[in-house]
Amino acid sequence: MKNKNLRRISVLVTAQTAANLEKLAQMDGQTSIGRVMDKLVRDRMISLRQPKEVWMTHYINRFKEVR
């Protein structure tokens, strides 16, 4: 499979975030954290396609649990 439409970017993250990305890459069997970041962004964008009321309710309930 030939990869198309790829862009090189640089991302500045904390040491903890970098360690978590590496851990996620290892758990998923990926060779690089770039693929993990791509997967996380893709999943997040898909979740945002839900109706506004669905995700607003989710976040409002989530914030109530934190307080």
C-alpha positions in Angstrom: 0.0 0.0 0.0 1.4 3.3 -1.0 1.0 6.2 1.4 -0.4 9.3 -0.2 -1.2 12.8 1.0 1.3 12.9 3.9 2.7 16.0 5.5 5.7 16.4 7.8 5.0 18.4 10.9 6.9 19.1 14.1 5.0 19.0 17.4 6.2 20.3 20.8 4.8 18.2 23.7 5.6 17.7 27.3 7.7 14.7 28.4 4.6 13.0 29.9 2.7 13.4 26.6 5.6 12.0 24.6 5.9 9.0 27.0 2.2 8.4 26.7 2.3 8.6 22.9 5.2 6.1 22.9 3.2 3.8 25.2 0.1 3.9 23.0 2.3 3.2 19.9 3.8 0.2 21.6 0.4 -1.1 22.8 -1.1 -0.7 19.3 2.0 -2.2 17.6 2.7 0.9 15.6 6.2 1.8 14.6 5.9 5.6 15.2 4.0 8.0 17.4 2.9 9.8 14.2 0.5 7.0 13.4 -0.9 7.1 16.9 -1.4 10.9 16.7 -3.1 10.4 13.3 -5.4 7.8 14.8 -6.3 10.0 17.8 -7.1 13.0 15.7 -9.2 10.8 13.3 -11.2 9.4 16.2 -11.7 12.8 17.7 -13.0 14.3 14.4 -15.4 11.4 14.0 -16.7 12.0 17.5 -17.3 15.6 16.7 -19.5 14.7 13.8 -22.2 13.6 16.2 -25.1 16.0 16.8 -24.2 19.0 19.0 -26.6 17.9 21.7 -25.0 14.5 22.1 -21.4 15.7 22.8 -22.6 18.7 24.8 -24.5 16.4 27.1 -21.5 14.2 27.4 -19.1 17.0 28.4 -21.6 18.7 30.7 -22.1 15.4 32.6 -18.3 14.8 32.6 -17.6 18.2 34.1 -20.2 17.6 36.8 -18.4 14.4 37.8 -15.1 16.3 38.2 -16.5 19.0 40.5 
